[in-house]
Amino acid sequence: MKYFIDHKIKRIHSQQFAGDSCGFVSTPIAYREFTNCPAYVKRLIEEENYSKCSNCVSAPTKLHKKSIS
């Protein structure tokens, strides 16, 4: 899984599900980072008070529900 990190608002997105509803559109490129390292993401959450994006976390569930309908 690849991650998109928004350092401006301290939020971690799933690169696969990140979109306009995540609220990073106004974040300058200098504050954006992409990584494949889960250990780095874990450290940001535990030590730097970053959070996972609720839109990205719920996106797989929303897609699954649509495919069932």
QUITA-V981818 format. One record per pair of residues at least 24 apart in sequence whose ideal C-beta (glycine too) atoms are under 8 Angstrom apart, sorted by sequence separation. I is the first residue (numbers start at 1). J is the second residue. D is the distance in whole Angstrom. If there is no record, write none. Layout:
i={I:I}
j={J:J}
d={D:D}
This chain:
i={7:6:7:6:7:5:4:5:4:5:12:4:5:3:22:2:3:12:2:3:12:22:2:3:10:21:22:1:3:18:5:19:1:18:3:10:12:17:18:5:10:11:12:13:14:17:10:11:12:13:10:11:12:11:13:14:17:13:14:17:5:14}
j={31:31:32:32:33:32:32:33:33:34:41:34:35:34:53:34:35:44:35:36:45:55:36:37:44:55:56:36:38:53:41:55:38:55:41:48:50:55:56:44:49:50:51:52:53:56:50:51:52:53:51:52:53:53:55:56:59:56:57:60:50:59}
d={4:7:7:6:6:7:7:4:8:7:6:6:6:7:5:6:5:7:7:7:7:5:5:8:8:5:6:8:8:7:7:7:7:8:5:7:6:7:6:7:6:7:7:8:7:4:4:6:5:5:7:7:6:5:8:4:4:5:8:7:7:7}
